[in-house]
Amino acid sequence: MSGQRGSGRLAGALALLFTLFVGAGAGTVAGREAPPLLELAPLMLKDGSLEEILEAGSAGPGAGPGQRVIRADGIVLIWGETLAGPGAGTGMIITPGGLVLTNYHVVADTSDFVVEIVGERRSHPATMLGFDATHDVALLQLDELSHDYPTVHISERQAALGDPVAAIGNGSGAGHLSAVAGRVTGLDVDIDVTDPLDPSIFSEMEGLIRTDADVVPGYSGGPLINGRGEVIGITSASSFATEDIDGYAVPIKDALNIAGKIVGEIDSDDIVLGRKPALGITYGMRDGKIRVIEVHEGSAAEQIGLAAGDIITEVDGTTIVHLTDLSDIISAMNLGDSVTISWIDESGQSHRATAVLSESKFN
C-alpha cells in the first residue's frame, strides 16, 4: 500500500489511545464474501448542535478531554482490567442485537471488561467474538440478549480532505463522553505507533484517516463522525505528546469488513476468533533472560512442566532474546497448534517439550 507516512520524529510520538490507570482504581477471503451487517440507526447528539461542536475546531497544545456530550446513541464506554491495572476506552454498538465495535488495543490483554451504555449508569458484561490485531479492530457481543440496543449510524460516503469531523469518546477515562472537532488532513496514511503498555514496542498501522482533532487517551475505539453525525472511522491513535496534535482513525468501511468476517467466522491470517491462543505463562526480562514469572493453572505450560523461575531459550527452534520474540511467535499461531519449547530450569538443567496451545485467560 502506498500511503502517506509521517516523519520519523512524528511517528515516534504516536501512541494508541487506551487510558491506563496504573495502580488506580483504534470483504473477501479465499473467494468467500463476508456477510453484511444489519442496517444501522442514526446517531443522535443532545448536548447542543453538532454544528457547534464542529465549529469549535481543535484546541491545540495541552488539550483536555474535550466538550462534554450528554447523549450520543450507540456510543459506549469500555472498562477493562489488565495486569498493569484498570483501563478505559470507547466502543460503538453497530447492531440492535448488541455487536460492539472497538479497537483491539482497548480490550487486549484484559482478564475482564465491561461495556457501559451512556445514560444507563450500569455495566453490561460482554464477550470477545474476535479481533484483528494488525488492523486494531475487535468485535464484542453484549451478553444480555436484546434486539433494541441503540446503534450508531454508519456513513456510506468516504471521507474527503478538508471535511469537518468530530471524535467522540471516553476522553482521559473521565467516565462520560466528550467530543473534539477538527478536519480531515490526510487519507490512506501509514504510521508507526507505540504500545500503550510498553512504549518500547512499535507497530505499523496502514490506510488511516488523519485529522487535526485533539484526541487524547480514552478516545480509542470511539467513532470519528462527519458533519451529518455519521461514523466514518474508529479513532485509534494520536500524536498527543507533540505540540500539534493529530488524530488517526481506521476507516469504518475497513473495520466493518473485519467485523463481517468475524461474524461469519471466516478464517484469515489476521483474524482470531474468540480469545487468542496462549502458552499460559506470565513472563518478563530479568538479568537479560526471558524468565517465567507464573504458570497459569491448567495451561499448556503447566502440562509440559514449565515452572516459575525457568528461562525460556527457544520456541520452535527460534532463539528467544526479546520479550516480543515469544509473543510474536505464539500470537501467529492458532488454538490447538503444537509448539516446541526449550528452557533451562533453576538448577541449570535443560528441557525440551511440545505444548498444545490453549485459549488465553486474557483477551
Salt bridges, closest charged atoms under 4 A:
ASP73 OD1 - ARG71 NE 2.64
ASP109 OD1 - LYS276 NZ 2.52
GLU120 OE1 - ARG122 NE 3.49
GLU120 OE1 - HIS124 NE2 2.66
ASP132 OD2 - HIS135 ND1 2.82
ASP136 OD2 - HIS105 ND1 2.68
GLU144 OE2 - ARG122 NH1 3.36
GLU144 OE1 - HIS124 ND1 3.49
ASP192 OD2 - ARG5 NH1 3.45
GLU204 OE2 - ARG5 NH2 2.44
GLU230 OE2 - HIS153 NE2 3.32
GLU230 OE1 - ARG228 NE 3.13
ASP345 OD2 - HIS351 NE2 2.78
